[in-house]
Amino acid sequence: MMKQTLQYVDNYDAEDVYRAVCRSFEALDIASDLRPGMKVAIKPNLIIAKGPEAVATTHPEVIRAVGRWLTEQGVTDITLAESSGGLYNAEYMKRIYRATGVESVKEYMKLNMDFSARNVECREGFANHSFHLITPIVEADYIINICKLKTHSMTGYSGGIKNLFGTIPGLEKPQMHYRWPEIEDFSNMLLELAQTVNPQVTVIDAIDAMEGDGPTGGTCHPLHMLLASRDCYTQDYFAAGLMGIKPEEIVMIRQAVERGLAKPEEMELVGDPVPEGLTPFVKPRTIGLDFVDSVPRIFRRPFQWVAKHFLRSYPQLIPEKCVGCGKCAESCPAHVIEIRNRKARFGRRKCISCFCCQEMCPMKAITVKKAFMKKK
């Protein structure tokens, strides 16, 4: 049986979070994995330079609690390893560390300042033959994946699997969007990446989660929960259900079930029970036109073609909020955004609707348009 821990945590009080981590790791017997001299990498979600109150990033108290627990087990070589949504260099990542509050965890771990990356070969039969991964992840003996529970404008859901996309360095991530623009292919890439990185433990920060236009533009939906498991695939299935999302509607989770990676029937919940009366999360506006399941099966294939070419969600600028910073253009894998007169301009003909621009906009100046697509 796969153990899934659930601990109630009212808020981010340091001692309460630490006790929840201790109970979770004890239930999973994580201490038995550790040995002297081991290199441990902690992979958080630091997607954007915003403080914990924005609910877009892993809260530093969760990271700090894991680092404290590891230190008390005798682990001395701990590295916080992350590549956020923008550049991957010292100047940019120092800004990320400051803004997200993770500088406070330096008592227990070092913040990565090695911005190299290495190729890692994938299993035979994968669509991706290799992945270019940040060095501290490649060098780690043990990886603890600490994600933030969120809705997501492209994938619908962001948890343990999706968080590992941050092991790909900087602006190479938009290249992956451009290489795999279709959601089925992109989700397959995420699953192959997760199997290649292969974290030993995944912790989900769902004390404050995000709903709506995640992963950066949504709003807070507290669940007051800390989740932990050795199996990120089954855990994502479980966590999506806590959000009121049908797991089979999230392509990467459906694929994980189909491939035998996620095994919800084998899950054993330990710790606190699932509370009754959980409120469903508000879905991203990008999901609004996804009603193919209501179409009779005989008409689904032609309907999917029409939906792909004419009915789609795409990014739209809110001009009064745009400051012309260029983060959207920097992150666009299709290179269809330019800055003119300190405002972003979108060329929609080649837009692949990955919503990287919306993710990386610090001003929330990009919204979602759901209508017939007018080509330019």
BALOBA-1460 file (C-alpha; in Angstrom, 3 decimals):
// residues 376
<rec num="1" residu="m" x="0.000" y="0.000" z="0.000"/>
<rec num="2" residu="m" x="1.149" y="3.532" z="-0.780"/>
<rec num="3" residu="k" x="1.013" y="5.769" z="2.280"/>
<rec num="4" residu="q" x="-0.376" y="9.263" z="1.833"/>
<rec num="5" residu="t" x="-0.075" y="11.553" z="4.856"/>
<rec num="6" residu="l" x="-2.452" y="14.404" z="5.632"/>
<rec num="7" residu="q" x="-1.780" y="16.809" z="8.484"/>
<rec num="8" residu="y" x="-4.026" y="19.716" z="9.457"/>
<rec num="9" residu="v" x="-2.071" y="22.959" z="9.890"/>
<rec num="10" residu="d" x="-4.073" y="26.105" z="10.647"/>
<rec num="11" residu="n" x="-1.453" y="28.575" z="9.438"/>
<rec num="12" residu="y" x="2.269" y="28.971" z="8.820"/>
<rec num="13" residu="d" x="3.312" y="29.062" z="12.463"/>
<rec num="14" residu="a" x="6.865" y="27.675" z="12.417"/>
<rec num="15" residu="e" x="6.393" y="25.116" z="15.180"/>
<rec num="16" residu="d" x="3.045" y="23.890" z="13.863"/>
<rec num="17" residu="v" x="4.502" y="23.353" z="10.379"/>
<rec num="18" residu="y" x="7.570" y="21.631" z="11.825"/>
<rec num="19" residu="r" x="5.445" y="19.228" z="13.871"/>
<rec num="20" residu="a" x="3.395" y="18.390" z="10.759"/>
<rec num="21" residu="v" x="6.590" y="17.626" z="8.818"/>
<rec num="22" residu="c" x="7.875" y="15.442" z="11.673"/>
<rec num="23" residu="r" x="4.646" y="13.429" z="11.825"/>
<rec num="24" residu="s" x="4.542" y="13.050" z="8.043"/>
<rec num="25" residu="f" x="8.144" y="11.892" z="7.671"/>
<rec num="26" residu="e" x="7.826" y="9.534" z="10.627"/>
<rec num="27" residu="a" x="4.760" y="7.901" z="9.035"/>
<rec num="28" residu="l" x="6.695" y="7.495" z="5.774"/>
<rec num="29" residu="d" x="9.869" y="6.295" z="7.574"/>
<rec num="30" residu="i" x="12.023" y="8.787" z="5.677"/>
<rec num="31" residu="a" x="14.794" y="8.623" z="8.306"/>
<rec num="32" residu="s" x="15.605" y="5.071" z="7.182"/>
<rec num="33" residu="d" x="16.603" y="6.427" z="3.740"/>
<rec num="34" residu="l" x="19.270" y="8.782" z="5.049"/>
<rec num="35" residu="r" x="22.990" y="8.113" z="5.436"/>
<rec num="36" residu="p" x="26.104" y="10.133" z="6.376"/>
<rec num="37" residu="g" x="27.533" y="12.313" z="3.619"/>
<rec num="38" residu="m" x="24.342" y="12.239" z="1.556"/>
<rec num="39" residu="k" x="23.625" y="15.166" z="-0.780"/>
<rec num="40" residu="v" x="19.992" y="16.230" z="-0.465"/>
<rec num="41" residu="a" x="18.301" y="18.627" z="-2.911"/>
<rec num="42" residu="i" x="15.082" y="20.381" z="-1.971"/>
<rec num="43" residu="k" x="13.035" y="21.398" z="-5.020"/>
<rec num="44" residu="p" x="10.460" y="24.078" z="-4.101"/>
<rec num="45" residu="n" x="8.120" y="26.083" z="-6.332"/>
<rec num="46" residu="l" x="9.607" y="29.567" z="-6.730"/>
<rec num="47" residu="i" x="7.978" y="30.389" z="-10.050"/>
<rec num="48" residu="i" x="7.931" y="34.159" z="-9.665"/>
<rec num="49" residu="a" x="9.417" y="36.937" z="-7.524"/>
<rec num="50" residu="k" x="6.457" y="37.359" z="-5.197"/>
<rec num="51" residu="g" x="6.092" y="37.054" z="-1.452"/>
<rec num="52" residu="p" x="4.370" y="34.157" z="0.324"/>
<rec num="53" residu="e" x="1.158" y="36.183" z="0.631"/>
<rec num="54" residu="a" x="0.706" y="35.914" z="-3.166"/>
<rec num="55" residu="v" x="0.187" y="32.117" z="-2.732"/>
<rec num="56" residu="a" x="2.138" y="31.402" z="-5.923"/>
<rec num="57" residu="t" x="5.217" y="29.878" z="-4.312"/>
<rec num="58" residu="t" x="6.076" y="27.286" z="-1.672"/>
<rec num="59" residu="h" x="5.909" y="28.958" z="1.717"/>
<rec num="60" residu="p" x="9.389" y="29.356" z="3.261"/>
<rec num="61" residu="e" x="8.215" y="27.911" z="6.599"/>
<rec num="62" residu="v" x="7.488" y="24.579" z="4.906"/>
<rec num="63" residu="i" x="10.944" y="24.543" z="3.308"/>
<rec num="64" residu="r" x="12.514" y="25.613" z="6.588"/>
<rec num="65" residu="a" x="10.740" y="22.843" z="8.511"/>
<rec num="66" residu="v" x="11.986" y="20.174" z="6.094"/>
<rec num="67" residu="g" x="15.527" y="21.555" z="6.324"/>
<rec num="68" residu="r" x="15.353" y="21.598" z="10.118"/>
<rec num="69" residu="w" x="14.137" y="17.990" z="10.219"/>
<rec num="70" residu="l" x="16.922" y="16.847" z="7.863"/>
<rec num="71" residu="t" x="19.548" y="18.652" z="9.929"/>
<rec num="72" residu="e" x="18.309" y="16.953" z="13.082"/>
<rec num="73" residu="q" x="18.748" y="13.601" z="11.328"/>
<rec num="74" residu="g" x="22.417" y="14.450" z="10.751"/>
<rec num="75" residu="v" x="22.196" y="15.533" z="7.098"/>
<rec num="76" residu="t" x="24.699" y="18.365" z="6.507"/>
<rec num="77" residu="d" x="24.731" y="18.795" z="2.705"/>
<rec num="78" residu="i" x="21.341" y="20.277" z="1.789"/>
<rec num="79" residu="t" x="20.774" y="22.496" z="-1.273"/>
<rec num="80" residu="l" x="17.669" y="24.411" z="-2.260"/>
<rec num="81" residu="a" x="17.574" y="23.790" z="-6.031"/>
<rec num="82" residu="e" x="15.161" y="25.637" z="-8.289"/>
<rec num="83" residu="s" x="14.964" y="27.274" z="-11.687"/>
<rec num="84" residu="s" x="12.080" y="29.738" z="-11.709"/>
<rec num="85" residu="g" x="10.080" y="30.928" z="-14.692"/>
<rec num="86" residu="g" x="12.600" y="33.540" z="-15.898"/>
<rec num="87" residu="l" x="16.361" y="33.664" z="-16.337"/>
<rec num="88" residu="y" x="18.633" y="31.196" z="-14.604"/>
<rec num="89" residu="n" x="21.563" y="33.231" z="-13.342"/>
<rec num="90" residu="a" x="22.862" y="34.649" z="-10.059"/>
<rec num="91" residu="e" x="21.280" y="38.088" z="-10.331"/>
<rec num="92" residu="y" x="17.815" y="36.789" z="-11.204"/>
<rec num="93" residu="m" x="17.763" y="33.962" z="-8.671"/>
<rec num="94" residu="k" x="19.019" y="36.191" z="-5.838"/>
<rec num="95" residu="r" x="16.001" y="38.390" z="-6.526"/>
<rec num="96" residu="i" x="13.738" y="35.317" z="-6.442"/>
<rec num="97" residu="y" x="15.238" y="34.169" z="-3.140"/>
<rec num="98" residu="r" x="14.698" y="37.586" z="-1.562"/>
<rec num="99" residu="a" x="11.167" y="38.148" z="-2.851"/>
<rec num="100" residu="t" x="9.851" y="34.688" z="-1.944"/>
<rec num="101" residu="g" x="11.303" y="34.796" z="1.560"/>
<rec num="102" residu="v" x="13.471" y="31.696" z="1.225"/>
<rec num="103" residu="e" x="16.595" y="33.541" z="2.333"/>
<rec num="104" residu="s" x="15.297" y="32.713" z="5.813"/>
<rec num="105" residu="v" x="16.033" y="28.996" z="5.279"/>
<rec num="106" residu="k" x="19.817" y="29.472" z="4.987"/>
<rec num="107" residu="e" x="20.218" y="28.307" z="8.579"/>
<rec num="108" residu="y" x="19.529" y="24.773" z="7.366"/>
<rec num="109" residu="m" x="20.586" y="24.709" z="3.710"/>
<rec num="110" residu="k" x="22.503" y="26.540" z="1.014"/>
<rec num="111" residu="l" x="20.697" y="28.389" z="-1.739"/>
<rec num="112" residu="n" x="21.937" y="27.120" z="-5.073"/>
<rec num="113" residu="m" x="24.399" y="29.390" z="-6.859"/>
<rec num="114" residu="d" x="25.583" y="26.852" z="-9.450"/>
<rec num="115" residu="f" x="23.765" y="27.773" z="-12.636"/>
<rec num="116" residu="s" x="25.104" y="25.036" z="-14.867"/>
<rec num="117" residu="a" x="23.015" y="22.167" z="-16.234"/>
<rec num="118" residu="r" x="23.665" y="18.662" z="-17.524"/>
<rec num="119" residu="n" x="22.064" y="16.252" z="-19.940"/>
<rec num="120" residu="v" x="20.428" y="13.219" z="-18.345"/>
<rec num="121" residu="e" x="19.452" y="10.294" z="-20.532"/>
<rec num="122" residu="c" x="15.849" y="9.056" z="-20.377"/>
<rec num="123" residu="r" x="14.526" y="5.528" z="-20.376"/>
<rec num="124" residu="e" x="14.306" y="3.670" z="-23.652"/>
<rec num="125" residu="g" x="10.975" y="4.267" z="-25.359"/>
<rec num="126" residu="f" x="10.424" y="7.788" z="-24.014"/>
<rec num="127" residu="a" x="9.496" y="10.504" z="-26.510"/>
<rec num="128" residu="n" x="12.212" y="12.619" z="-24.854"/>
<rec num="129" residu="h" x="15.608" y="10.995" z="-25.258"/>
<rec num="130" residu="s" x="17.197" y="13.233" z="-22.618"/>
<rec num="131" residu="f" x="16.506" y="16.220" z="-20.375"/>
<rec num="132" residu="h" x="18.788" y="19.148" z="-19.646"/>
<rec num="133" residu="l" x="18.545" y="19.483" z="-15.847"/>
<rec num="134" residu="i" x="19.979" y="21.899" z="-13.304"/>
<rec num="135" residu="t" x="23.188" y="20.530" z="-11.798"/>
<rec num="136" residu="p" x="22.228" y="20.299" z="-8.090"/>
<rec num="137" residu="i" x="19.328" y="18.029" z="-9.022"/>
<rec num="138" residu="v" x="21.611" y="15.817" z="-11.122"/>
<rec num="139" residu="e" x="24.219" y="15.586" z="-8.357"/>
<rec num="140" residu="a" x="21.754" y="14.903" z="-5.526"/>
<rec num="141" residu="d" x="21.590" y="11.543" z="-3.801"/>
<rec num="142" residu="y" x="18.116" y="12.337" z="-2.507"/>
<rec num="143" residu="i" x="15.460" y="14.746" z="-3.817"/>
<rec num="144" residu="i" x="12.596" y="16.186" z="-1.788"/>
<rec num="145" residu="n" x="9.986" y="17.827" z="-3.984"/>
<rec num="146" residu="i" x="8.071" y="20.595" z="-2.114"/>
<rec num="147" residu="c" x="5.323" y="22.034" z="-4.302"/>
<rec num="148" residu="k" x="2.447" y="24.465" z="-3.907"/>
<rec num="149" residu="l" x="-1.080" y="23.203" z="-4.574"/>
<rec num="150" residu="k" x="-2.568" y="25.342" z="-7.361"/>
<rec num="151" residu="t" x="-4.839" y="25.406" z="-10.354"/>
<rec num="152" residu="h" x="-2.995" y="25.954" z="-13.643"/>
<rec num="153" residu="s" x="-4.068" y="27.779" z="-16.793"/>
<rec num="154" residu="m" x="-2.561" y="25.210" z="-19.163"/>
<rec num="155" residu="t" x="-2.589" y="21.886" z="-17.306"/>
<rec num="156" residu="g" x="-5.589" y="22.596" z="-15.061"/>
<rec num="157" residu="y" x="-3.726" y="21.418" z="-11.947"/>
<rec num="158" residu="s" x="-0.272" y="21.967" z="-10.494"/>
<rec num="159" residu="g" x="1.180" y="19.710" z="-7.819"/>
<rec num="160" residu="g" x="4.072" y="17.303" z="-7.476"/>
<rec num="161" residu="i" x="4.469" y="16.273" z="-11.122"/>
<rec num="162" residu="k" x="4.211" y="19.798" z="-12.536"/>
<rec num="163" residu="n" x="6.622" y="21.222" z="-9.958"/>
<rec num="164" residu="l" x="9.452" y="19.185" z="-11.442"/>
<rec num="165" residu="f" x="9.275" y="21.305" z="-14.607"/>
<rec num="166" residu="g" x="11.414" y="23.715" z="-12.568"/>
<rec num="167" residu="t" x="14.371" y="21.336" z="-12.853"/>
<rec num="168" residu="i" x="14.755" y="22.482" z="-16.471"/>
<rec num="169" residu="p" x="16.918" y="25.616" z="-16.531"/>
<rec num="170" residu="g" x="15.452" y="29.070" z="-17.085"/>
<rec num="171" residu="l" x="14.272" y="29.952" z="-20.548"/>
<rec num="172" residu="e" x="14.709" y="26.393" z="-21.780"/>
<rec num="173" residu="k" x="11.237" y="25.779" z="-20.314"/>
<rec num="174" residu="p" x="9.464" y="27.861" z="-23.008"/>
<rec num="175" residu="q" x="11.363" y="25.796" z="-25.575"/>
<rec num="176" residu="m" x="9.703" y="22.684" z="-24.149"/>
<rec num="177" residu="h" x="6.301" y="24.360" z="-24.495"/>
<rec num="178" residu="y" x="7.084" y="25.104" z="-28.139"/>
<rec num="179" residu="r" x="8.337" y="21.573" z="-28.781"/>
<rec num="180" residu="w" x="5.240" y="20.000" z="-27.186"/>
<rec num="181" residu="p" x="2.397" y="22.545" z="-27.734"/>
<rec num="182" residu="e" x="-0.478" y="20.043" z="-27.481"/>
<rec num="183" residu="i" x="-1.664" y="19.256" z="-23.966"/>
<rec num="184" residu="e" x="-1.424" y="15.471" z="-24.464"/>
<rec num="185" residu="d" x="2.204" y="15.735" z="-25.582"/>
<rec num="186" residu="f" x="3.153" y="18.340" z="-22.995"/>
<rec num="187" residu="s" x="1.641" y="16.207" z="-20.223"/>
<rec num="188" residu="n" x="3.538" y="13.178" z="-21.505"/>
<rec num="189" residu="m" x="6.728" y="15.242" z="-21.325"/>
<rec num="190" residu="l" x="5.962" y="16.138" z="-17.696"/>
<rec num="191" residu="l" x="5.479" y="12.463" z="-16.808"/>
<rec num="192" residu="e" x="8.720" y="11.469" z="-18.506"/>
<rec num="193" residu="l" x="10.512" y="14.290" z="-16.695"/>
<rec num="194" residu="a" x="9.073" y="13.199" z="-13.333"/>
<rec num="195" residu="q" x="10.256" y="9.640" z="-13.916"/>
<rec num="196" residu="t" x="13.710" y="10.904" z="-14.883"/>
<rec num="197" residu="v" x="14.115" y="13.220" z="-11.861"/>
<rec num="198" residu="n" x="12.454" y="10.601" z="-9.623"/>
<rec num="199" residu="p" x="12.065" y="12.478" z="-6.301"/>
<rec num="200" residu="q" x="12.100" y="10.267" z="-3.236"/>
<rec num="201" residu="v" x="9.527" y="12.341" z="-1.328"/>
<rec num="202" residu="t" x="6.934" y="14.912" z="-2.390"/>
<rec num="203" residu="v" x="5.463" y="17.399" z="0.058"/>
<rec num="204" residu="i" x="2.461" y="19.501" z="-0.990"/>
<rec num="205" residu="d" x="2.001" y="22.870" z="0.675"/>
<rec num="206" residu="a" x="-1.801" y="23.151" z="0.746"/>
<rec num="207" residu="i" x="-2.074" y="25.195" z="3.912"/>
<rec num="208" residu="d" x="-2.880" y="28.115" z="1.611"/>
<rec num="209" residu="a" x="-3.532" y="26.892" z="-1.937"/>
<rec num="210" residu="m" x="-4.398" y="28.792" z="-5.132"/>
<rec num="211" residu="e" x="-7.578" y="28.718" z="-7.219"/>
<rec num="212" residu="g" x="-8.615" y="30.518" z="-10.396"/>
<rec num="213" residu="d" x="-6.038" y="31.674" z="-12.922"/>
<rec num="214" residu="g" x="-3.043" y="29.849" z="-11.452"/>
<rec num="215" residu="p" x="-0.166" y="29.271" z="-11.267"/>
<rec num="216" residu="t" x="0.519" y="32.972" z="-10.519"/>
<rec num="217" residu="g" x="-2.665" y="34.966" z="-11.172"/>
<rec num="218" residu="g" x="-5.167" y="33.174" z="-8.943"/>
<rec num="219" residu="t" x="-6.433" y="33.812" z="-5.443"/>
<rec num="220" residu="c" x="-6.000" y="32.104" z="-2.080"/>
<rec num="221" residu="h" x="-8.086" y="29.035" z="-1.223"/>
<rec num="222" residu="p" x="-6.934" y="27.718" z="2.178"/>
<rec num="223" residu="l" x="-7.078" y="23.978" z="2.774"/>
<rec num="224" residu="h" x="-5.020" y="24.031" z="6.004"/>
<rec num="225" residu="m" x="-3.293" y="20.810" z="4.941"/>
<rec num="226" residu="l" x="0.236" y="19.529" z="4.513"/>
<rec num="227" residu="l" x="0.468" y="16.393" z="2.362"/>
<rec num="228" residu="a" x="3.438" y="14.059" z="1.933"/>
<rec num="229" residu="s" x="4.077" y="10.852" z="0.019"/>
<rec num="230" residu="r" x="6.767" y="8.806" z="-1.656"/>
<rec num="231" residu="d" x="4.511" y="8.547" z="-4.733"/>
<rec num="232" residu="c" x="3.891" y="11.911" z="-6.437"/>
<rec num="233" residu="y" x="1.605" y="10.390" z="-9.095"/>
<rec num="234" residu="t" x="-0.987" y="8.899" z="-6.742"/>
<rec num="235" residu="q" x="-0.606" y="11.934" z="-4.496"/>
<rec num="236" residu="d" x="-1.560" y="14.266" z="-7.358"/>
<rec num="237" residu="y" x="-4.623" y="12.121" z="-8.016"/>
<rec num="238" residu="f" x="-5.598" y="12.482" z="-4.356"/>
<rec num="239" residu="a" x="-4.847" y="16.209" z="-4.123"/>
<rec num="240" residu="a" x="-6.832" y="17.026" z="-7.265"/>
<rec num="241" residu="g" x="-9.823" y="15.354" z="-5.636"/>
<rec num="242" residu="l" x="-9.404" y="17.549" z="-2.551"/>
<rec num="243" residu="m" x="-9.754" y="20.553" z="-4.875"/>
<rec num="244" residu="g" x="-13.018" y="19.264" z="-6.302"/>
<rec num="245" residu="i" x="-11.315" y="18.461" z="-9.610"/>
<rec num="246" residu="k" x="-12.008" y="15.141" z="-11.308"/>
<rec num="247" residu="p" x="-8.510" y="13.638" z="-11.544"/>
<rec num="248" residu="e" x="-9.252" y="11.998" z="-14.898"/>
<rec num="249" residu="e" x="-9.898" y="15.475" z="-16.381"/>
<rec num="250" residu="i" x="-6.254" y="16.428" z="-15.758"/>
<rec num="251" residu="v" x="-4.354" y="14.938" z="-18.690"/>
<rec num="252" residu="m" x="-1.089" y="14.198" z="-16.862"/>
<rec num="253" residu="i" x="-2.975" y="12.461" z="-14.038"/>
<rec num="254" residu="r" x="-5.106" y="10.453" z="-16.474"/>
<rec num="255" residu="q" x="-1.952" y="9.417" z="-18.321"/>
<rec num="256" residu="a" x="-0.300" y="8.480" z="-15.010"/>
<rec num="257" residu="v" x="-3.233" y="6.170" z="-14.209"/>
<rec num="258" residu="e" x="-3.213" y="4.644" z="-17.695"/>
<rec num="259" residu="r" x="0.530" y="3.858" z="-17.370"/>
<rec num="260" residu="g" x="0.249" y="2.379" z="-13.911"/>
<rec num="261" residu="l" x="2.181" y="5.205" z="-12.271"/>
<rec num="262" residu="a" x="-0.777" y="6.467" z="-10.231"/>
<rec num="263" residu="k" x="-2.543" y="3.757" z="-8.236"/>
<rec num="264" residu="p" x="-5.315" y="5.411" z="-6.217"/>
<rec num="265" residu="e" x="-6.848" y="2.050" z="-5.301"/>
<rec num="266" residu="e" x="-3.643" y="1.201" z="-3.386"/>
<rec num="267" residu="m" x="-3.480" y="4.430" z="-1.375"/>
<rec num="268" residu="e" x="-3.598" y="4.316" z="2.428"/>
<rec num="269" residu="l" x="-4.379" y="7.644" z="4.091"/>
<rec num="270" residu="v" x="-2.547" y="8.210" z="7.394"/>
<rec num="271" residu="g" x="-2.675" y="11.144" z="9.775"/>
<rec num="272" residu="d" x="-5.791" y="13.290" z="9.749"/>
<rec num="273" residu="p" x="-8.974" y="12.348" z="7.818"/>
<rec num="274" residu="v" x="-10.284" y="14.266" z="4.831"/>
<rec num="275" residu="p" x="-12.731" y="16.835" z="6.221"/>
<rec num="276" residu="e" x="-16.293" y="16.955" z="5.007"/>
<rec num="277" residu="g" x="-17.693" y="19.898" z="3.096"/>
<rec num="278" residu="l" x="-14.586" y="20.962" z="1.182"/>
<rec num="279" residu="t" x="-15.377" y="23.781" z="-1.247"/>
<rec num="280" residu="p" x="-14.480" y="23.100" z="-4.910"/>
<rec num="281" residu="f" x="-11.721" y="25.275" z="-6.316"/>
<rec num="282" residu="v" x="-12.517" y="27.871" z="-8.963"/>
<rec num="283" residu="k" x="-11.045" y="26.634" z="-12.242"/>
<rec num="284" residu="p" x="-8.859" y="28.737" z="-14.549"/>
<rec num="285" residu="r" x="-10.763" y="30.642" z="-17.209"/>
<rec num="286" residu="t" x="-8.757" y="28.755" z="-19.824"/>
<rec num="287" residu="i" x="-10.678" y="25.590" z="-18.900"/>
<rec num="288" residu="g" x="-14.055" y="27.140" z="-19.672"/>
<rec num="289" residu="l" x="-14.294" y="25.951" z="-23.273"/>
<rec num="290" residu="d" x="-13.345" y="22.380" z="-22.480"/>
<rec num="291" residu="f" x="-16.735" y="20.740" z="-22.925"/>
<rec num="292" residu="v" x="-15.828" y="17.975" z="-25.363"/>
<rec num="293" residu="d" x="-17.177" y="15.313" z="-22.972"/>
<rec num="294" residu="s" x="-20.699" y="16.677" z="-23.488"/>
<rec num="295" residu="v" x="-20.448" y="16.105" z="-27.255"/>
<rec num="296" residu="p" x="-21.797" y="12.759" z="-28.586"/>
<rec num="297" residu="r" x="-18.911" y="10.378" z="-29.149"/>
<rec num="298" residu="i" x="-19.506" y="10.140" z="-32.905"/>
<rec num="299" residu="f" x="-18.976" y="13.901" z="-33.272"/>
<rec num="300" residu="r" x="-16.016" y="14.319" z="-30.903"/>
<rec num="301" residu="r" x="-13.203" y="14.066" z="-33.454"/>
<rec num="302" residu="p" x="-14.560" y="16.778" z="-35.812"/>
<rec num="303" residu="f" x="-15.523" y="18.874" z="-32.785"/>
<rec num="304" residu="q" x="-11.991" y="18.655" z="-31.389"/>
<rec num="305" residu="w" x="-10.639" y="19.882" z="-34.752"/>
<rec num="306" residu="v" x="-13.007" y="22.849" z="-34.721"/>
<rec num="307" residu="a" x="-12.196" y="23.625" z="-31.088"/>
<rec num="308" residu="k" x="-8.456" y="23.466" z="-31.749"/>
<rec num="309" residu="h" x="-8.601" y="25.868" z="-34.669"/>
<rec num="310" residu="f" x="-11.398" y="28.258" z="-33.751"/>
<rec num="311" residu="l" x="-12.631" y="27.797" z="-30.173"/>
<rec num="312" residu="r" x="-9.759" y="28.361" z="-27.850"/>
<rec num="313" residu="s" x="-8.565" y="30.400" z="-24.937"/>
<rec num="314" residu="y" x="-5.753" y="32.831" z="-25.591"/>
<rec num="315" residu="p" x="-3.976" y="35.620" z="-23.693"/>
<rec num="316" residu="q" x="-5.293" y="39.170" z="-23.780"/>
<rec num="317" residu="l" x="-3.594" y="42.270" z="-22.429"/>
<rec num="318" residu="i" x="-5.115" y="44.625" z="-19.865"/>
<rec num="319" residu="p" x="-3.336" y="47.765" z="-21.181"/>
<rec num="320" residu="e" x="-3.771" y="49.910" z="-18.083"/>
<rec num="321" residu="k" x="-1.908" y="47.321" z="-15.980"/>
<rec num="322" residu="c" x="0.956" y="46.699" z="-18.410"/>
<rec num="323" residu="v" x="4.234" y="48.469" z="-17.550"/>
<rec num="324" residu="g" x="6.210" y="47.132" z="-20.520"/>
<rec num="325" residu="c" x="8.663" y="45.118" z="-18.418"/>
<rec num="326" residu="g" x="9.035" y="42.485" z="-21.149"/>
<rec num="327" residu="k" x="8.688" y="39.407" z="-18.910"/>
<rec num="328" residu="c" x="5.913" y="38.099" z="-21.173"/>
<rec num="329" residu="a" x="8.017" y="38.436" z="-24.329"/>
<rec num="330" residu="e" x="10.995" y="36.862" z="-22.577"/>
<rec num="331" residu="s" x="8.975" y="33.785" z="-21.628"/>
<rec num="332" residu="c" x="7.024" y="33.338" z="-24.895"/>
<rec num="333" residu="p" x="8.152" y="30.088" z="-26.583"/>
<rec num="334" residu="a" x="6.548" y="31.047" z="-29.923"/>
<rec num="335" residu="h" x="8.104" y="34.547" z="-29.893"/>
<rec num="336" residu="v" x="4.828" y="36.264" z="-30.770"/>
<rec num="337" residu="i" x="5.035" y="39.078" z="-28.195"/>
<rec num="338" residu="e" x="6.881" y="42.354" z="-28.603"/>
<rec num="339" residu="i" x="7.036" y="45.519" z="-26.512"/>
<rec num="340" residu="r" x="5.997" y="48.698" z="-28.318"/>
<rec num="341" residu="n" x="5.603" y="52.061" z="-26.621"/>
<rec num="342" residu="r" x="5.963" y="50.334" z="-23.236"/>
<rec num="343" residu="k" x="3.055" y="47.988" z="-23.896"/>
<rec num="344" residu="a" x="3.005" y="44.311" z="-24.847"/>
<rec num="345" residu="r" x="1.661" y="43.451" z="-28.298"/>
<rec num="346" residu="f" x="0.473" y="39.930" z="-29.125"/>
<rec num="347" residu="g" x="0.583" y="38.205" z="-32.498"/>
<rec num="348" residu="r" x="-2.094" y="35.547" z="-32.148"/>
<rec num="349" residu="r" x="-1.584" y="33.598" z="-35.376"/>
<rec num="350" residu="k" x="1.279" y="31.524" z="-33.968"/>
<rec num="351" residu="c" x="0.212" y="31.636" z="-30.303"/>
<rec num="352" residu="i" x="0.194" y="28.116" z="-28.823"/>
<rec num="353" residu="s" x="-1.925" y="29.087" z="-25.771"/>
<rec num="354" residu="c" x="0.652" y="27.878" z="-23.256"/>
<rec num="355" residu="f" x="0.003" y="30.961" z="-21.058"/>
<rec num="356" residu="c" x="3.681" y="31.304" z="-20.111"/>
<rec num="357" residu="c" x="3.131" y="35.048" z="-20.564"/>
<rec num="358" residu="q" x="0.332" y="35.070" z="-18.006"/>
<rec num="359" residu="e" x="2.421" y="33.021" z="-15.570"/>
<rec num="360" residu="m" x="5.358" y="35.414" z="-15.716"/>
<rec num="361" residu="c" x="3.529" y="38.771" z="-15.743"/>
<rec num="362" residu="p" x="4.291" y="40.417" z="-12.365"/>
<rec num="363" residu="m" x="1.477" y="42.975" z="-12.793"/>
<rec num="364" residu="k" x="-1.367" y="40.517" z="-13.601"/>
<rec num="365" residu="a" x="-1.787" y="42.459" z="-16.834"/>
<rec num="366" residu="i" x="-2.631" y="39.411" z="-18.949"/>
<rec num="367" residu="t" x="-6.036" y="37.821" z="-18.784"/>
<rec num="368" residu="v" x="-7.770" y="35.050" z="-20.706"/>
<rec num="369" residu="k" x="-9.942" y="35.603" z="-23.764"/>
<rec num="370" residu="k" x="-12.445" y="32.861" z="-24.569"/>
<rec num="371" residu="a" x="-13.908" y="33.508" z="-27.979"/>
<rec num="372" residu="f" x="-13.522" y="32.816" z="-31.676"/>
<rec num="373" residu="m" x="-9.913" y="33.405" z="-32.450"/>
<rec num="374" residu="k" x="-9.272" y="36.323" z="-34.810"/>
<rec num="375" residu="k" x="-6.083" y="35.693" z="-36.691"/>
<rec num="376" residu="k" x="-3.682" y="38.519" z="-37.437"/>
